[in-house]
Every structure is written in structure tokens, then in C-alpha cells.
Amino acid sequence: MARYKHPSRKQRLVKAGRQTRWAPYWTVPKKFGKGRRVHPGRHTTVKRSWRRTKIKA
């Protein structure tokens, strides 16, 4: 990728980076119930890794 990133491309990359993070820990009991222990990454909407899947930026 180029050294200078156009602001619109940079915004797309930032958004994609935010989407792949784990959900906050307090959302787990809200979604799955109080007794269920689930990893917060289980209900993240977009599953993407910088190695596996590329984005069209």
C-alpha cells in the first residue's frame, strides 16, 4: 500500500478495523443470558483477519 493514504481510504480501513474487534464483555449476558459463559468474540458481526481475508480499500 502507498505511503500516503487518501483520507477516504483511511476511513474505510479504520471502519474495517473497528468491525473486527471483540464485542464488549458486558454484552455477553445481555445477549446469551446471565449463566452462559461465551467469548465476546463470538458475537462480533464481521469476522475478518488481515492475513486471511482482504478488504476492498
PDB file of N, CA, C and O in Angstrom:
ATOM      1  N   MET A   1       0.843  -1.173   0.000  1.00  0.00           N
ATOM      2  CA  MET A   1       0.000   0.000   0.000  1.00  0.00           C
ATOM      3  C   MET A   1       0.887   1.235   0.000  1.00  0.00           C
ATOM      4  O   MET A   1       2.021   1.203   0.479  1.00  0.00           O
ATOM      5  N   ALA A   2       0.357   2.315  -0.541  1.00  0.00           N
ATOM      6  CA  ALA A   2       1.139   3.536  -0.673  1.00  0.00           C
ATOM      7  C   ALA A   2       1.487   4.129   0.698  1.00  0.00           C
ATOM      8  O   ALA A   2       0.817   3.861   1.695  1.00  0.00           O
ATOM      9  N   ARG A   3       2.521   4.916   0.720  1.00  0.00           N
ATOM     10  CA  ARG A   3       2.923   5.568   1.962  1.00  0.00           C
ATOM     11  C   ARG A   3       1.874   6.603   2.366  1.00  0.00           C
ATOM     12  O   ARG A   3       1.511   6.710   3.538  1.00  0.00           O
ATOM     13  N   TYR A   4       1.390   7.366   1.376  1.00  0.00           N
ATOM     14  CA  TYR A   4       0.365   8.362   1.640  1.00  0.00           C
ATOM     15  C   TYR A   4      -1.001   7.747   1.390  1.00  0.00           C
ATOM     16  O   TYR A   4      -1.289   7.297   0.281  1.00  0.00           O
ATOM     17  N   LYS A   5      -1.839   7.726   2.413  1.00  0.00           N
ATOM     18  CA  LYS A   5      -3.176   7.153   2.275  1.00  0.00           C
ATOM     19  C   LYS A   5      -4.186   8.282   2.144  1.00  0.00           C
ATOM     20  O   LYS A   5      -4.204   9.212   2.951  1.00  0.00           O
ATOM     21  N   HIS A   6      -5.019   8.192   1.130  1.00  0.00           N
ATOM     22  CA  HIS A   6      -6.063   9.177   0.934  1.00  0.00           C
ATOM     23  C   HIS A   6      -7.025   9.101   2.119  1.00  0.00           C
ATOM     24  O   HIS A   6      -7.293   8.007   2.616  1.00  0.00           O
ATOM     25  N   PRO A   7      -7.551  10.240   2.582  1.00  0.00           N
ATOM     26  CA  PRO A   7      -8.416  10.229   3.776  1.00  0.00           C
ATOM     27  C   PRO A   7      -9.626   9.298   3.671  1.00  0.00           C
ATOM     28  O   PRO A   7     -10.014   8.677   4.661  1.00  0.00           O
ATOM     29  N   SER A   8     -10.224   9.196   2.481  1.00  0.00           N
ATOM     30  CA  SER A   8     -11.396   8.330   2.353  1.00  0.00           C
ATOM     31  C   SER A   8     -11.011   6.856   2.475  1.00  0.00           C
ATOM     32  O   SER A   8     -11.744   6.063   3.067  1.00  0.00           O
ATOM     33  N   ARG A   9      -9.868   6.500   1.916  1.00  0.00           N
ATOM     34  CA  ARG A   9      -9.388   5.116   2.048  1.00  0.00           C
ATOM     35  C   ARG A   9      -9.045   4.814   3.498  1.00  0.00           C
ATOM     36  O   ARG A   9      -9.319   3.725   4.002  1.00  0.00           O
ATOM     37  N   LYS A  10      -8.443   5.790   4.156  1.00  0.00           N
ATOM     38  CA  LYS A  10      -8.071   5.605   5.549  1.00  0.00           C
ATOM     39  C   LYS A  10      -9.315   5.398   6.417  1.00  0.00           C
ATOM     40  O   LYS A  10      -9.304   4.576   7.333  1.00  0.00           O
ATOM     41  N   GLN A  11     -10.381   6.140   6.130  1.00  0.00           N
ATOM     42  CA  GLN A  11     -11.629   5.978   6.875  1.00  0.00           C
ATOM     43  C   GLN A  11     -12.199   4.579   6.693  1.00  0.00           C
ATOM     44  O   GLN A  11     -12.699   3.986   7.649  1.00  0.00           O
ATOM     45  N   ARG A  12     -12.131   4.044   5.472  1.00  0.00           N
ATOM     46  CA  ARG A  12     -12.624   2.681   5.222  1.00  0.00           C
ATOM     47  C   ARG A  12     -11.813   1.651   6.001  1.00  0.00           C
ATOM     48  O   ARG A  12     -12.362   0.694   6.547  1.00  0.00           O
ATOM     49  N   LEU A  13     -10.486   1.862   6.047  1.00  0.00           N
ATOM     50  CA  LEU A  13      -9.628   0.940   6.789  1.00  0.00           C
ATOM     51  C   LEU A  13      -9.907   1.015   8.285  1.00  0.00           C
ATOM     52  O   LEU A  13      -9.894  -0.006   8.973  1.00  0.00           O
ATOM     53  N   VAL A  14     -10.160   2.219   8.791  1.00  0.00           N
ATOM     54  CA  VAL A  14     -10.449   2.398  10.213  1.00  0.00           C
ATOM     55  C   VAL A  14     -11.758   1.704  10.569  1.00  0.00           C
ATOM     56  O   VAL A  14     -11.850   1.036  11.599  1.00  0.00           O
ATOM     57  N   LYS A  15     -12.770   1.860   9.718  1.00  0.00           N
ATOM     58  CA  LYS A  15     -14.060   1.227   9.975  1.00  0.00           C
ATOM     59  C   LYS A  15     -13.916  -0.292   9.966  1.00  0.00           C
ATOM     60  O   LYS A  15     -14.489  -0.970  10.819  1.00  0.00           O
ATOM     61  N   ALA A  16     -13.165  -0.829   9.021  1.00  0.00           N
ATOM     62  CA  ALA A  16     -12.970  -2.275   8.946  1.00  0.00           C
ATOM     63  C   ALA A  16     -12.228  -2.778  10.174  1.00  0.00           C
ATOM     64  O   ALA A  16     -12.504  -3.877  10.656  1.00  0.00           O
ATOM     65  N   GLY A  17     -11.292  -1.991  10.686  1.00  0.00           N
ATOM     66  CA  GLY A  17     -10.565  -2.377  11.892  1.00  0.00           C
ATOM     67  C   GLY A  17     -11.455  -2.400  13.116  1.00  0.00           C
ATOM     68  O   GLY A  17     -11.297  -3.255  13.988  1.00  0.00           O
ATOM     69  N   ARG A  18     -12.399  -1.457  13.188  1.00  0.00           N
ATOM     70  CA  ARG A  18     -13.331  -1.421  14.325  1.00  0.00           C
ATOM     71  C   ARG A  18     -14.302  -2.591  14.290  1.00  0.00           C
ATOM     72  O   ARG A  18     -14.695  -3.109  15.335  1.00  0.00           O
ATOM     73  N   GLN A  19     -14.690  -3.006  13.087  1.00  0.00           N
ATOM     74  CA  GLN A  19     -15.699  -4.068  12.966  1.00  0.00           C
ATOM     75  C   GLN A  19     -15.159  -5.426  13.412  1.00  0.00           C
ATOM     76  O   GLN A  19     -15.933  -6.294  13.816  1.00  0.00           O
ATOM     77  N   THR A  20     -13.855  -5.619  13.345  1.00  0.00           N
ATOM     78  CA  THR A  20     -13.305  -6.940  13.648  1.00  0.00           C
ATOM     79  C   THR A  20     -12.965  -7.111  15.118  1.00  0.00           C
ATOM     80  O   THR A  20     -12.550  -8.195  15.529  1.00  0.00           O
ATOM     81  N   ARG A  21     -13.134  -6.057  15.926  1.00  0.00           N
ATOM     82  CA  ARG A  21     -12.797  -6.178  17.344  1.00  0.00           C
ATOM     83  C   ARG A  21     -13.821  -7.036  18.078  1.00  0.00           C
ATOM     84  O   ARG A  21     -14.933  -7.251  17.596  1.00  0.00           O
ATOM     85  N   TRP A  22     -13.428  -7.520  19.246  1.00  0.00           N
ATOM     86  CA  TRP A  22     -14.374  -8.241  20.090  1.00  0.00           C
ATOM     87  C   TRP A  22     -15.470  -7.303  20.546  1.00  0.00           C
ATOM     88  O   TRP A  22     -15.280  -6.090  20.635  1.00  0.00           O
ATOM     89  N   ALA A  23     -16.622  -7.890  20.834  1.00  0.00           N
ATOM     90  CA  ALA A  23     -17.695  -7.114  21.431  1.00  0.00           C
ATOM     91  C   ALA A  23     -17.333  -6.829  22.887  1.00  0.00           C
ATOM     92  O   ALA A  23     -16.523  -7.558  23.459  1.00  0.00           O
ATOM     93  N   PRO A  24     -17.908  -5.789  23.509  1.00  0.00           N
ATOM     94  CA  PRO A  24     -17.635  -5.525  24.922  1.00  0.00           C
ATOM     95  C   PRO A  24     -18.096  -6.685  25.798  1.00  0.00           C
ATOM     96  O   PRO A  24     -19.084  -7.351  25.489  1.00  0.00           O
ATOM     97  N   TYR A  25     -17.379  -6.923  26.886  1.00  0.00           N
ATOM     98  CA  TYR A  25     -17.675  -8.086  27.743  1.00  0.00           C
ATOM     99  C   TYR A  25     -19.065  -8.020  28.348  1.00  0.00           C
ATOM    100  O   TYR A  25     -19.665  -9.060  28.618  1.00  0.00           O
ATOM    101  N   TRP A  26     -19.600  -6.805  28.570  1.00  0.00           N
ATOM    102  CA  TRP A  26     -20.905  -6.692  29.226  1.00  0.00           C
ATOM    103  C   TRP A  26     -22.057  -7.031  28.292  1.00  0.00           C
ATOM    104  O   TRP A  26     -23.195  -7.142  28.747  1.00  0.00           O
ATOM    105  N   THR A  27     -21.793  -7.200  26.994  1.00  0.00           N
ATOM    106  CA  THR A  27     -22.873  -7.577  26.070  1.00  0.00           C
ATOM    107  C   THR A  27     -23.150  -9.072  26.093  1.00  0.00           C
ATOM    108  O   THR A  27     -24.187  -9.514  25.599  1.00  0.00           O
ATOM    109  N   VAL A  28     -22.232  -9.863  26.663  1.00  0.00           N
ATOM    110  CA  VAL A  28     -22.403 -11.321  26.667  1.00  0.00           C
ATOM    111  C   VAL A  28     -23.630 -11.739  27.469  1.00  0.00           C
ATOM    112  O   VAL A  28     -24.473 -12.448  26.918  1.00  0.00           O
ATOM    113  N   PRO A  29     -23.788 -11.345  28.740  1.00  0.00           N
ATOM    114  CA  PRO A  29     -25.005 -11.746  29.456  1.00  0.00           C
ATOM    115  C   PRO A  29     -26.261 -11.127  28.853  1.00  0.00           C
ATOM    116  O   PRO A  29     -27.344 -11.705  28.948  1.00  0.00           O
ATOM    117  N   LYS A  30     -26.125  -9.965  28.240  1.00  0.00           N
ATOM    118  CA  LYS A  30     -27.280  -9.315  27.624  1.00  0.00           C
ATOM    119  C   LYS A  30     -27.806 -10.144  26.458  1.00  0.00           C
ATOM    120  O   LYS A  30     -29.017 -10.231  26.253  1.00  0.00           O
ATOM    121  N   LYS A  31     -26.910 -10.745  25.704  1.00  0.00           N
ATOM    122  CA  LYS A  31     -27.322 -11.496  24.523  1.00  0.00           C
ATOM    123  C   LYS A  31     -27.590 -12.974  24.829  1.00  0.00           C
ATOM    124  O   LYS A  31     -28.581 -13.532  24.357  1.00  0.00           O
ATOM    125  N   PHE A  32     -26.713 -13.610  25.616  1.00  0.00           N
ATOM    126  CA  PHE A  32     -26.789 -15.061  25.807  1.00  0.00           C
ATOM    127  C   PHE A  32     -27.414 -15.479  27.128  1.00  0.00           C
ATOM    128  O   PHE A  32     -27.696 -16.661  27.324  1.00  0.00           O
ATOM    129  N   GLY A  33     -27.638 -14.538  28.037  1.00  0.00           N
ATOM    130  CA  GLY A  33     -28.188 -14.893  29.340  1.00  0.00           C
ATOM    131  C   GLY A  33     -27.113 -14.829  30.408  1.00  0.00           C
ATOM    132  O   GLY A  33     -25.918 -14.852  30.111  1.00  0.00           O
ATOM    133  N   LYS A  34     -27.553 -14.749  31.657  1.00  0.00           N
ATOM    134  CA  LYS A  34     -26.626 -14.500  32.762  1.00  0.00           C
ATOM    135  C   LYS A  34     -25.689 -15.676  33.031  1.00  0.00           C
ATOM    136  O   LYS A  34     -24.513 -15.461  33.323  1.00  0.00           O
ATOM    137  N   GLY A  35     -26.176 -16.900  32.941  1.00  0.00           N
ATOM    138  CA  GLY A  35     -25.363 -18.053  33.311  1.00  0.00           C
ATOM    139  C   GLY A  35     -24.436 -18.549  32.223  1.00  0.00           C
ATOM    140  O   GLY A  35     -23.551 -19.359  32.499  1.00  0.00           O
ATOM    141  N   ARG A  36     -24.606 -18.098  31.016  1.00  0.00           N
ATOM    142  CA  ARG A  36     -23.846 -18.634  29.889  1.00  0.00           C
ATOM    143  C   ARG A  36     -22.522 -17.915  29.762  1.00  0.00           C
ATOM    144  O   ARG A  36     -22.476 -16.687  29.694  1.00  0.00           O
ATOM    145  N   ARG A  37     -21.441 -18.684  29.731  1.00  0.00           N
ATOM    146  CA  ARG A  37     -20.123 -18.072  29.563  1.00  0.00           C
ATOM    147  C   ARG A  37     -19.678 -18.244  28.119  1.00  0.00           C
ATOM    148  O   ARG A  37     -19.369 -19.351  27.677  1.00  0.00           O
ATOM    149  N   VAL A  38     -19.649 -17.147  27.402  1.00  0.00           N
ATOM    150  CA  VAL A  38     -19.318 -17.158  25.982  1.00  0.00           C
ATOM    151  C   VAL A  38     -18.228 -16.124  25.747  1.00  0.00           C
ATOM    152  O   VAL A  38     -18.199 -15.081  26.400  1.00  0.00           O
ATOM    153  N   HIS A  39     -17.353 -16.414  24.831  1.00  0.00           N
ATOM    154  CA  HIS A  39     -16.292 -15.475  24.486  1.00  0.00           C
ATOM    155  C   HIS A  39     -16.891 -14.264  23.773  1.00  0.00           C
ATOM    156  O   HIS A  39     -17.758 -14.434  22.916  1.00  0.00           O
ATOM    157  N   PRO A  40     -16.455 -13.048  24.103  1.00  0.00           N
ATOM    158  CA  PRO A  40     -17.032 -11.857  23.466  1.00  0.00           C
ATOM    159  C   PRO A  40     -16.836 -11.807  21.954  1.00  0.00           C
ATOM    160  O   PRO A  40     -17.582 -11.124  21.254  1.00  0.00           O
ATOM    161  N   GLY A  41     -15.841 -12.521  21.452  1.00  0.00           N
ATOM    162  CA  GLY A  41     -15.625 -12.527  20.005  1.00  0.00           C
ATOM    163  C   GLY A  41     -16.654 -13.344  19.250  1.00  0.00           C
ATOM    164  O   GLY A  41     -16.707 -13.299  18.021  1.00  0.00           O
ATOM    165  N   ARG A  42     -17.481 -14.098  19.987  1.00  0.00           N
ATOM    166  CA  ARG A  42     -18.464 -14.946  19.325  1.00  0.00           C
ATOM    167  C   ARG A  42     -19.557 -14.145  18.631  1.00  0.00           C
ATOM    168  O   ARG A  42     -20.078 -14.573  17.601  1.00  0.00           O
ATOM    169  N   HIS A  43     -19.908 -12.996  19.177  1.00  0.00           N
ATOM    170  CA  HIS A  43     -20.980 -12.245  18.520  1.00  0.00           C
ATOM    171  C   HIS A  43     -20.503 -10.911  17.954  1.00  0.00           C
ATOM    172  O   HIS A  43     -21.206  -9.902  18.002  1.00  0.00           O
ATOM    173  N   THR A  44     -19.281 -10.942  17.416  1.00  0.00           N
ATOM    174  CA  THR A  44     -18.808  -9.825  16.624  1.00  0.00           C
ATOM    175  C   THR A  44     -19.350 -10.012  15.212  1.00  0.00           C
ATOM    176  O   THR A  44     -19.325 -11.122  14.681  1.00  0.00           O
ATOM    177  N   THR A  45     -19.837  -8.939  14.604  1.00  0.00           N
ATOM    178  CA  THR A  45     -20.539  -9.091  13.330  1.00  0.00           C
ATOM    179  C   THR A  45     -19.626  -9.562  12.207  1.00  0.00           C
ATOM    180  O   THR A  45     -19.943 -10.533  11.519  1.00  0.00           O
ATOM    181  N   VAL A  46     -18.505  -8.892  12.015  1.00  0.00           N
ATOM    182  CA  VAL A  46     -17.628  -9.204  10.888  1.00  0.00           C
ATOM    183  C   VAL A  46     -16.432  -9.997  11.388  1.00  0.00           C
ATOM    184  O   VAL A  46     -15.697  -9.531  12.259  1.00  0.00           O
ATOM    185  N   LYS A  47     -16.231 -11.185  10.847  1.00  0.00           N
ATOM    186  CA  LYS A  47     -15.072 -11.995  11.194  1.00  0.00           C
ATOM    187  C   LYS A  47     -14.065 -11.869  10.055  1.00  0.00           C
ATOM    188  O   LYS A  47     -14.256 -12.443   8.983  1.00  0.00           O
ATOM    189  N   ARG A  48     -13.003 -11.123  10.290  1.00  0.00           N
ATOM    190  CA  ARG A  48     -12.015 -10.927   9.249  1.00  0.00           C
ATOM    191  C   ARG A  48     -10.654 -10.760   9.896  1.00  0.00           C
ATOM    192  O   ARG A  48     -10.532 -10.128  10.945  1.00  0.00           O
ATOM    193  N   SER A  49      -9.643 -11.320   9.277  1.00  0.00           N
ATOM    194  CA  SER A  49      -8.273 -11.158   9.735  1.00  0.00           C
ATOM    195  C   SER A  49      -7.461 -10.520   8.621  1.00  0.00           C
ATOM    196  O   SER A  49      -7.746 -10.733   7.442  1.00  0.00           O
ATOM    197  N   TRP A  50      -6.475  -9.758   8.976  1.00  0.00           N
ATOM    198  CA  TRP A  50      -5.661  -9.094   7.975  1.00  0.00           C
ATOM    199  C   TRP A  50      -4.884 -10.100   7.126  1.00  0.00           C
ATOM    200  O   TRP A  50      -4.483  -9.800   6.002  1.00  0.00           O
ATOM    201  N   ARG A  51      -4.672 -11.322   7.690  1.00  0.00           N
ATOM    202  CA  ARG A  51      -3.970 -12.340   6.901  1.00  0.00           C
ATOM    203  C   ARG A  51      -4.909 -13.080   5.959  1.00  0.00           C
ATOM    204  O   ARG A  51      -4.593 -13.287   4.787  1.00  0.00           O
ATOM    205  N   ARG A  52      -6.068 -13.476   6.482  1.00  0.00           N
ATOM    206  CA  ARG A  52      -6.966 -14.347   5.726  1.00  0.00           C
ATOM    207  C   ARG A  52      -7.714 -13.613   4.618  1.00  0.00           C
ATOM    208  O   ARG A  52      -7.549 -13.935   3.441  1.00  0.00           O
ATOM    209  N   THR A  53      -8.523 -12.645   4.981  1.00  0.00           N
ATOM    210  CA  THR A  53      -9.439 -12.030   4.040  1.00  0.00           C
ATOM    211  C   THR A  53      -9.093 -10.563   3.854  1.00  0.00           C
ATOM    212  O   THR A  53      -8.973  -9.820   4.828  1.00  0.00           O
ATOM    213  N   LYS A  54      -8.934 -10.155   2.628  1.00  0.00           N
ATOM    214  CA  LYS A  54      -8.611  -8.762   2.333  1.00  0.00           C
ATOM    215  C   LYS A  54      -9.899  -7.973   2.120  1.00  0.00           C
ATOM    216  O   LYS A  54     -10.944  -8.535   1.794  1.00  0.00           O
ATOM    217  N   ILE A  55      -9.802  -6.656   2.313  1.00  0.00           N
ATOM    218  CA  ILE A  55     -10.960  -5.788   2.073  1.00  0.00           C
ATOM    219  C   ILE A  55     -10.664  -4.940   0.845  1.00  0.00           C
ATOM    220  O   ILE A  55      -9.509  -4.687   0.504  1.00  0.00           O
ATOM    221  N   LYS A  56     -11.726  -4.510   0.197  1.00  0.00           N
ATOM    222  CA  LYS A  56     -11.548  -3.675  -0.998  1.00  0.00           C
ATOM    223  C   LYS A  56     -11.415  -2.232  -0.541  1.00  0.00           C
ATOM    224  O   LYS A  56     -12.410  -1.539  -0.330  1.00  0.00           O
ATOM    225  N   ALA A  57     -10.184  -1.793  -0.392  1.00  0.00           N
ATOM    226  CA  ALA A  57      -9.947  -0.424   0.086  1.00  0.00           C
ATOM    227  C   ALA A  57      -9.405   0.438  -1.017  1.00  0.00           C
ATOM    228  O   ALA A  57      -9.144   1.621  -0.804  1.00  0.00           O
TER     229      ALA A  57
END
